[in-house]
């Protein structure tokens, strides 16, 4: 299945690459489903009662979930099969958390939450209050978070040497590409050896089946659910598998299951290029000519700088290199957020004058580790787990990564024609799936969810991680859906850290009263 990769976080002086799913996995359930995609047969036998009739033993949450919790938070475990095709085989336990509805007399059931990734766990977000839904929904629903299989406290998968990553210096020759593939393949094999059988069952179809087990043991006839980013993709997979079990479902920062990996990558390249143009236009409008007098001059100078770094990286006093790959990664992150523009310009000017440490100062100025405080041990573990969990999910869901050094070089050359600044960067981000040790099982296909009730799609008008085009495409695919747009730039529009009263009220009206907004509605900035 397709993916879009976005550089999101600046920590420890290094950019952490966050991967966002934007396309589909195969459908199917125990009974024939209306949405059939190319891929494996996903029919599964009926689950034994030991899964469907288990009782959650709720207790106080431990340190594996959150160091501090909100009042009333409680945690438990839910057992699921590793392989739904063989439910009598190995099992694993999912970590779940709950904060019960404030208005117990008018409780509507459970509202399950997935924060995205893939690779992000939701148990902590609910237990520590980082996610609390809107005011009205919080009153009427038990909020339930869970760590998906292999993630967080749910039996973490492991990569002793880390998951394969984009090479620091982007390969241009077949010999360089072969070395990159050899290193990535060795890392990927280490993941397989250390993680055990669950690595082959991290796909989104399996996680969607886990959602249905959670629904059942929580005692809900229908799944009420809010999913951000990858979580919106997961919700669509549930709709495909279990259309008759869909309750009130909010898909926020929407991903498109019909786009394949390379189409998504090209959309990400376009998004980054558009952001780069806005950044350059802003410099010109302010009369800042440190990088060039026109938008064309700025782009040309940075493009040539990338070529120079490919030939000869900058080298700091400690021997650390600043490469063309690092430049593309920093640019792709920084230009999408206006708050980063001024420190980005300072860093670029210094780097153009040979300062290899310029972007260390950029990290501090833009809220990296030195600027935003040192992460807690729990946060650091979660980040490390997410970095290996992403490919574990995505590479099973995604069949279209280049499969050889030669094919990757051809893809990178093609992408570079679209964008000399960002093309190779986005191509080589696919090396994890190109070398992953478990064969993919998914396929890109639209989800129509025939028989499912109407759902609510939510999107910022300017979302650089999951562009609005995704939400519009899914809105067309899901005939019975409404699309709520929040004006402005951001990611995850509902119940966000920067709340929108209009957005939260509209979503809560749907979650609590079942009232969808207009077919397409809009909330002001």
C-alpha positions as CSV (number, residue, x, y, z in Angstrom):
1,X,0.0,0.0,0.0
2,X,1.1,3.5,-0.6
3,X,2.8,5.8,1.8
4,X,3.7,9.4,2.1
5,X,6.7,10.3,4.2
6,X,7.1,13.6,5.9
7,X,10.0,14.9,8.0
8,X,8.2,15.9,11.2
9,X,10.3,16.2,14.3
10,X,13.7,17.7,15.1
11,X,15.4,15.8,17.9
12,X,18.9,15.3,19.0
13,X,20.1,17.4,16.2
14,X,18.8,14.9,13.7
15,X,15.5,14.9,11.8
16,X,13.2,12.1,12.7
17,X,11.3,10.9,9.7
18,X,7.6,10.3,10.3
19,X,5.7,8.2,7.8
20,X,2.1,8.8,7.1
21,X,0.0,6.1,5.4
22,X,-2.0,7.4,2.5
23,X,-3.2,4.3,0.7
24,X,-4.9,1.0,1.1
25,X,-4.6,-2.5,2.2
26,X,-6.7,-5.5,1.1
27,X,-10.2,-6.0,2.3
28,X,-12.3,-9.0,3.1
29,X,-13.8,-10.6,6.2
30,X,-15.1,-13.9,7.2
31,X,-18.0,-13.3,4.9
32,X,-17.7,-11.8,1.4
33,X,-17.2,-8.1,1.4
34,X,-18.4,-5.5,-1.2
35,X,-14.9,-3.9,-1.3
36,X,-12.4,-6.4,-2.9
37,X,-8.9,-5.4,-3.6
38,X,-6.0,-7.3,-5.2
39,X,-3.9,-9.0,-2.6
40,X,-4.1,-12.0,-0.3
41,X,-7.3,-13.7,0.7
42,X,-8.2,-12.1,4.0
43,X,-11.1,-14.4,5.0
44,X,-10.7,-15.6,8.6
45,X,-12.3,-18.3,10.7
46,X,-14.7,-17.4,13.4
47,X,-12.9,-16.4,16.6
48,X,-13.0,-18.7,19.6
49,X,-15.0,-17.5,22.6
50,X,-11.7,-17.0,24.6
51,X,-11.2,-13.9,22.5
52,X,-14.7,-12.6,22.0
53,X,-15.9,-13.3,25.6
54,X,-12.9,-12.2,27.6
55,X,-13.3,-9.6,30.3
56,X,-10.9,-6.7,30.8
57,X,-9.5,-6.4,34.3
58,X,-9.3,-2.7,34.7
59,X,-6.6,-1.5,37.2
60,X,-4.5,1.6,37.7
61,X,-2.2,2.4,34.7
62,X,1.4,1.5,35.1
63,X,4.6,3.2,34.0
64,X,4.5,1.2,30.8
65,X,1.6,3.5,29.8
66,X,2.1,6.9,31.4
67,X,4.2,8.4,34.2
68,X,1.2,10.5,35.3
69,X,-2.5,9.9,34.5
70,X,-5.7,12.0,34.6
71,X,-8.1,11.2,37.5
72,X,-10.1,8.1,36.8
73,X,-7.8,6.7,34.1
74,X,-7.5,2.9,34.2
75,X,-5.7,0.3,32.1
76,X,-6.0,-3.4,31.1
77,X,-5.1,-6.0,28.6
78,X,-7.0,-7.6,25.7
79,X,-5.7,-10.9,24.1
80,X,-5.8,-11.3,20.3
81,X,-4.4,-13.9,17.9
82,X,-1.1,-13.1,16.2
83,X,-2.5,-14.6,13.0
84,X,-6.3,-14.4,12.5
85,X,-6.1,-17.2,9.9
86,X,-4.9,-19.4,12.7
87,X,-6.6,-18.2,15.9
88,X,-5.6,-21.3,17.9
89,X,-1.9,-20.4,17.4
90,X,0.2,-17.8,19.2
91,X,-1.5,-14.8,20.9
92,X,-0.4,-11.4,22.0
93,X,-1.9,-8.8,24.5
94,X,-2.9,-5.3,23.6
95,X,-2.5,-2.6,26.2
96,X,-5.7,-0.5,26.5
97,X,-6.6,2.5,28.6
98,X,-9.9,4.1,29.5
99,X,-11.3,7.3,31.0
100,X,-15.0,6.7,31.7
101,X,-17.8,9.1,30.5
102,X,-18.4,12.0,32.8
103,X,-22.2,11.8,32.4
104,X,-22.7,8.2,33.3
105,X,-26.4,8.5,33.2
106,X,-26.3,9.4,29.5
107,X,-23.4,7.3,28.4
108,X,-23.3,6.4,24.7
109,X,-20.7,3.6,24.8
110,X,-16.9,3.6,24.1
111,X,-15.1,6.0,21.7
112,X,-11.9,4.3,20.5
113,X,-8.9,6.5,19.5
114,X,-5.9,6.0,17.3
115,X,-3.4,8.9,17.0
116,X,-1.8,7.7,13.7
117,X,1.8,6.9,12.7
118,X,1.6,4.1,12.1
119,X,3.7,3.3,15.1
120,X,2.1,5.7,17.6
121,X,0.3,4.1,20.6
122,X,-2.9,5.6,21.9
123,X,-3.0,4.1,25.4
124,X,-0.9,6.9,26.9
125,X,-2.7,9.7,25.0
126,X,-6.0,8.8,26.7
127,X,-4.5,7.9,30.1
128,X,-2.5,11.0,30.5
129,X,-5.1,13.3,29.0
130,X,-3.1,14.3,25.9
131,X,-6.3,13.4,24.0
132,X,-9.6,14.1,25.5
133,X,-12.0,14.5,22.5
134,X,-14.4,17.4,22.5
135,X,-16.2,18.5,25.6
136,X,-19.6,17.0,24.7
137,X,-18.2,13.7,23.4
138,X,-16.0,13.4,26.6
139,X,-19.1,13.7,28.7
140,X,-21.0,10.9,26.9
141,X,-18.4,8.4,25.9
142,X,-15.8,6.2,27.7
143,X,-12.6,7.3,25.9
144,X,-10.5,4.2,25.1
145,X,-6.9,4.3,23.8
146,X,-4.9,1.3,22.7
147,X,-1.4,0.5,21.6
148,X,-1.7,-1.5,18.3
149,X,0.0,-4.8,18.0
150,X,3.8,-4.7,18.2
151,X,3.7,-1.0,19.3
152,X,4.1,0.6,22.7
153,X,3.2,-1.8,25.5
154,X,1.6,-4.3,23.1
155,X,4.5,-6.6,22.6
156,X,7.0,-4.2,20.9
157,X,8.7,-5.4,17.8
158,X,12.4,-4.8,17.8
159,X,15.2,-3.7,15.3
160,X,18.5,-4.0,17.1
161,X,20.3,-1.8,14.6
162,X,17.2,0.3,13.8
163,X,14.9,0.1,10.8
164,X,16.3,0.9,7.4
165,X,16.6,4.6,6.8
166,X,17.2,6.9,3.8
167,X,21.0,7.1,3.2
168,X,22.6,10.3,4.5
169,X,24.1,10.9,1.1
170,X,21.6,10.1,-1.7
171,X,23.1,7.5,-4.1
172,X,23.6,8.5,-7.7
173,X,25.5,5.5,-9.0
174,X,24.7,1.8,-9.1
175,X,27.6,1.0,-6.8
176,X,26.3,3.5,-4.2
177,X,22.8,2.2,-4.5
178,X,23.9,-1.4,-4.0
179,X,25.8,-0.5,-0.9
180,X,22.7,1.3,0.5
181,X,20.6,-1.7,-0.3
182,X,23.0,-4.1,1.3
183,X,23.1,-2.1,4.6
184,X,19.3,-1.7,4.6
185,X,18.8,-5.4,4.0
186,X,21.1,-6.3,6.9
187,X,19.1,-4.0,9.2
188,X,15.8,-5.4,8.0
189,X,16.9,-9.0,8.6
190,X,17.9,-7.9,12.1
191,X,14.3,-6.7,12.7
192,X,12.9,-10.1,11.5
193,X,15.2,-12.1,13.7
194,X,14.5,-10.0,16.9
195,X,10.8,-9.5,16.5
196,X,9.5,-13.0,16.0
197,X,6.2,-14.0,14.3
198,X,4.3,-10.8,15.0
199,X,6.4,-9.0,12.4
200,X,4.6,-10.9,9.6
201,X,1.2,-9.8,11.0
202,X,1.6,-6.0,11.6
203,X,-0.6,-5.2,8.6
204,X,-3.6,-2.9,8.9
205,X,-6.1,-5.7,8.2
206,X,-4.9,-7.4,11.3
207,X,-5.1,-4.2,13.3
208,X,-8.6,-3.6,12.0
209,X,-9.6,-7.1,13.2
210,X,-8.0,-6.2,16.6
211,X,-10.3,-3.2,16.7
212,X,-13.3,-5.5,16.3
213,X,-12.1,-7.6,19.2
214,X,-11.8,-4.5,21.3
215,X,-15.3,-3.4,20.3
216,X,-16.7,-6.8,21.3
217,X,-15.0,-7.1,24.7
218,X,-15.9,-3.5,25.6
219,X,-19.6,-4.5,25.1
220,X,-20.3,-2.1,22.2
221,X,-22.7,-3.2,19.4
222,X,-21.0,-0.8,17.0
223,X,-17.5,0.7,16.8
224,X,-17.4,4.4,17.6
225,X,-14.0,5.7,16.6
226,X,-11.8,8.7,16.0
227,X,-8.6,8.2,14.0
228,X,-6.0,10.7,13.0
229,X,-3.8,10.4,9.8
230,X,-2.9,6.7,9.6
231,X,-5.7,6.2,12.1
232,X,-8.1,7.4,9.4
233,X,-6.7,4.7,7.0
234,X,-7.2,2.1,9.8
235,X,-10.8,3.3,10.2
236,X,-11.4,2.8,6.5
237,X,-10.0,-0.7,6.7
238,X,-12.5,-1.5,9.5
239,X,-15.3,-0.1,7.4
240,X,-14.3,-2.5,4.6
241,X,-14.1,-5.5,6.8
242,X,-17.1,-4.8,9.1
243,X,-19.5,-2.3,7.4
244,X,-22.4,-3.5,9.6
245,X,-20.5,-2.8,12.8
246,X,-19.6,0.8,12.0
247,X,-21.0,3.3,14.5
248,X,-20.0,7.0,14.6
249,X,-16.6,7.3,12.9
250,X,-14.5,10.4,12.6
251,X,-11.6,10.2,10.1
252,X,-9.3,13.2,10.6
253,X,-6.4,14.2,8.4
254,X,-7.5,11.8,5.9
255,X,-5.4,9.4,3.8
256,X,-6.4,8.0,0.4
257,X,-6.4,4.2,0.1
258,X,-6.7,4.4,-3.7
259,X,-3.3,6.1,-4.3
260,X,-0.3,3.8,-4.8
261,X,3.0,4.5,-3.1
262,X,4.7,6.4,-5.9
263,X,1.6,8.6,-6.6
264,X,1.6,9.5,-3.0
265,X,5.3,10.3,-3.0
266,X,4.8,12.6,-6.1
267,X,2.0,14.4,-4.2
268,X,4.3,14.9,-1.3
269,X,7.0,16.3,-3.6
270,X,4.4,18.7,-5.0
271,X,3.4,19.7,-1.5
272,X,7.0,20.4,-0.5
273,X,7.7,22.3,-3.7
274,X,4.6,24.5,-3.1
275,X,5.7,25.2,0.5
276,X,9.2,26.0,-0.9
277,X,7.7,28.5,-3.3
278,X,5.7,30.2,-0.4
279,X,8.9,30.5,1.6
280,X,10.8,32.0,-1.3
281,X,8.0,34.4,-2.2
282,X,8.0,35.6,1.5
283,X,11.7,36.3,1.4
284,X,11.3,38.3,-1.8
285,X,8.3,40.2,-0.5
286,X,10.2,41.2,2.6
287,X,13.2,42.4,0.6
288,X,15.5,39.7,2.1
289,X,17.9,38.9,-0.7
290,X,20.4,36.8,1.3
291,X,19.5,33.7,-0.7
292,X,18.6,35.5,-4.0
293,X,16.7,38.4,-5.3
294,X,13.9,36.4,-6.9
295,X,12.1,33.2,-6.2
296,X,13.8,31.6,-9.2
297,X,17.2,32.7,-8.0
298,X,16.5,31.2,-4.5
299,X,15.4,27.9,-5.8
300,X,18.3,27.7,-8.3
301,X,20.9,28.6,-5.6
302,X,19.5,25.9,-3.2
303,X,19.3,23.3,-6.0
304,X,22.9,24.0,-7.0
305,X,23.9,23.8,-3.3
306,X,22.3,20.3,-3.1
307,X,24.3,19.2,-6.1
308,X,27.5,20.5,-4.5
309,X,26.7,18.6,-1.3
310,X,26.2,15.4,-3.3
311,X,29.7,15.8,-4.7
312,X,31.3,17.0,-1.5
313,X,29.4,17.2,1.8
314,X,30.3,19.9,4.4
315,X,32.3,18.4,7.2
316,X,32.2,19.8,10.8
317,X,35.1,19.9,13.3
318,X,33.9,16.6,14.8
319,X,34.0,14.9,11.4
320,X,30.2,14.9,11.0
321,X,28.9,15.5,7.5
322,X,26.1,17.7,6.2
323,X,24.9,16.0,3.0
324,X,22.4,16.6,0.2
325,X,20.0,14.2,1.9
326,X,20.2,16.3,5.1
327,X,19.5,19.5,3.2
328,X,16.4,18.0,1.5
329,X,15.2,16.7,4.8
330,X,15.6,20.0,6.7
331,X,14.0,21.9,3.8
332,X,11.1,19.5,3.6
333,X,10.4,20.0,7.3
334,X,11.1,23.7,7.8
335,X,9.4,25.3,4.8
336,X,6.0,23.8,5.8
337,X,5.9,25.8,9.0
338,X,6.1,29.6,8.8
339,X,7.5,29.7,12.4
340,X,10.7,28.0,11.0
341,X,11.3,30.4,8.1
342,X,13.6,32.9,9.9
343,X,15.8,30.3,11.6
344,X,15.9,28.3,8.4
345,X,17.1,31.3,6.4
346,X,19.9,32.0,8.9
347,X,21.0,28.3,8.8
348,X,20.9,28.2,5.0
349,X,23.1,31.4,4.7
350,X,25.6,30.0,7.2
351,X,25.6,26.6,5.4
352,X,26.1,28.2,2.0
353,X,29.2,29.9,3.5
354,X,30.6,26.5,4.6
355,X,29.3,26.2,8.2
356,X,28.5,22.5,8.7
357,X,27.0,23.1,12.1
358,X,24.5,25.7,11.0
359,X,21.5,23.3,11.3
360,X,22.5,22.4,14.8
361,X,21.5,25.9,15.7
362,X,18.4,25.6,13.6
363,X,17.3,22.7,15.7
364,X,17.6,24.8,18.8
365,X,15.8,27.8,17.3
366,X,13.0,25.8,15.9
367,X,12.2,23.6,18.9
368,X,14.5,20.6,18.5
369,X,15.9,18.8,21.5
370,X,18.1,21.7,22.7
371,X,15.3,24.2,22.1
372,X,12.3,22.2,23.3
373,X,13.7,20.3,26.3
374,X,15.1,16.8,26.6
375,X,12.6,14.1,26.0
376,X,11.7,11.8,28.9
377,X,12.9,8.2,28.8
378,X,9.3,7.1,28.0
379,X,9.1,9.6,25.2
380,X,12.4,8.5,23.8
381,X,11.4,4.8,23.9
382,X,8.1,5.7,22.2
383,X,10.0,7.6,19.4
384,X,12.4,4.7,18.9
385,X,9.5,2.2,18.8
386,X,7.6,4.3,16.3
387,X,10.6,4.5,14.0
388,X,10.7,0.7,13.7
389,X,6.9,0.2,13.8
390,X,6.2,2.4,10.8
391,X,7.9,0.2,8.2
392,X,6.6,-2.9,10.0
393,X,3.1,-1.8,9.2
394,X,3.6,0.1,6.0
395,X,5.8,-2.4,4.2
396,X,3.2,-5.1,4.6
397,X,0.5,-2.8,3.4
398,X,2.6,-1.4,0.5
399,X,3.4,-3.5,-2.6
400,X,4.9,-0.8,-4.8
401,X,8.3,0.2,-3.5
402,X,11.2,-0.2,-5.9
403,X,12.6,-3.7,-5.3
404,X,16.2,-3.3,-6.5
405,X,19.1,-0.8,-6.5
406,X,18.6,-0.3,-10.3
407,X,14.9,0.3,-10.0
408,X,15.4,2.7,-7.1
409,X,17.9,4.8,-9.0
410,X,15.5,5.0,-12.0
411,X,12.7,6.1,-9.6
412,X,15.0,8.7,-8.0
413,X,16.0,10.1,-11.4
414,X,12.3,10.3,-12.4
415,X,11.4,12.0,-9.1
416,X,14.3,14.4,-9.4
417,X,13.0,15.6,-12.8
418,X,9.8,16.6,-11.0
419,X,11.8,18.3,-8.2
420,X,15.6,18.6,-8.1
421,X,15.4,19.7,-4.4
422,X,13.0,17.0,-3.1
423,X,12.7,14.2,-5.6
424,X,15.6,11.9,-4.6
425,X,14.9,12.5,-1.0
426,X,11.3,11.1,-1.3
427,X,12.4,8.2,-3.5
428,X,15.1,7.0,-1.1
429,X,12.7,7.1,1.8
430,X,11.2,4.0,0.3
431,X,14.3,1.9,1.0
432,X,12.9,0.4,4.1
433,X,10.0,-1.2,2.2
434,X,12.3,-2.0,-0.7
435,X,14.4,-4.2,1.6
436,X,11.8,-5.3,4.2
437,X,12.1,-9.0,5.0
438,X,8.4,-9.8,4.9
439,X,6.5,-9.7,1.6
440,X,3.7,-7.2,1.3
441,X,0.1,-8.3,1.5
442,X,-1.8,-5.2,0.6
443,X,-3.0,-3.3,-2.5
444,X,-4.1,0.2,-3.3
445,X,-7.8,0.4,-3.8
446,X,-10.6,2.7,-2.9
447,X,-12.9,1.9,0.1
448,X,-16.6,2.4,-0.7
449,X,-17.9,0.6,2.5
450,X,-21.2,-0.4,1.0
451,X,-23.7,-0.9,3.8
452,X,-21.8,1.2,6.3
453,X,-23.5,4.3,7.8
454,X,-22.4,7.8,7.0
455,X,-19.1,8.9,8.4
456,X,-17.4,12.3,9.1
457,X,-14.2,13.3,7.3
458,X,-12.2,16.2,8.8
459,X,-9.3,18.1,7.3
460,X,-7.3,21.3,7.5
461,X,-7.4,23.2,4.3
462,X,-3.6,23.3,4.3
463,X,-2.3,20.0,5.7
464,X,1.2,19.3,4.5
465,X,1.3,15.7,5.9
466,X,-2.0,14.5,4.5
467,X,-3.0,17.0,1.9
468,X,-6.6,18.1,1.4
469,X,-6.7,16.3,-1.9
470,X,-6.7,13.0,0.1
471,X,-9.9,14.0,2.0
472,X,-11.6,15.1,-1.1
473,X,-10.8,11.8,-2.9
474,X,-12.1,9.8,0.0
475,X,-15.2,12.0,0.2
476,X,-15.9,11.0,-3.4
477,X,-15.2,7.3,-2.6
478,X,-17.5,7.2,0.4
479,X,-20.9,8.2,-1.0
480,X,-22.3,8.6,2.5
481,X,-19.8,10.9,4.1
482,X,-19.6,14.6,5.1
483,X,-16.3,16.6,4.8
484,X,-15.6,19.2,7.5
485,X,-12.9,21.7,6.5
486,X,-10.9,23.7,9.1
487,X,-9.4,26.8,7.5
488,X,-5.6,27.1,8.0
489,X,-2.5,25.0,8.2
490,X,-2.2,22.0,10.6
491,X,-2.6,18.3,11.1
492,X,-5.4,16.7,13.2
493,X,-8.1,19.4,13.3
494,X,-10.5,17.9,16.0
495,X,-9.7,18.3,19.7
496,X,-6.3,19.7,18.8
497,X,-3.7,21.5,21.0
498,X,-4.9,24.7,19.2
499,X,-8.7,24.0,19.5
500,X,-11.3,25.3,17.1
501,X,-14.7,25.8,18.8
502,X,-16.4,25.5,15.4
503,X,-14.7,22.2,14.5
504,X,-15.1,20.6,17.9
505,X,-18.7,21.5,18.1
506,X,-19.5,20.1,14.7
507,X,-17.7,16.9,15.4
508,X,-19.3,16.5,18.8
509,X,-22.8,17.1,17.3
510,X,-22.1,14.1,15.1
511,X,-20.5,11.9,17.8
512,X,-23.2,12.7,20.4
513,X,-26.3,13.2,18.3
514,X,-25.5,11.6,15.0
515,X,-26.0,14.9,13.2
516,X,-23.6,15.3,10.2
517,X,-22.7,18.8,8.9
518,X,-23.5,19.7,5.3
519,X,-22.0,17.5,2.6
520,X,-19.0,19.9,2.7
521,X,-18.8,22.4,5.6
522,X,-16.1,24.8,6.6
523,X,-14.9,26.3,9.9
524,X,-13.1,29.6,9.9
525,X,-9.4,30.0,10.9
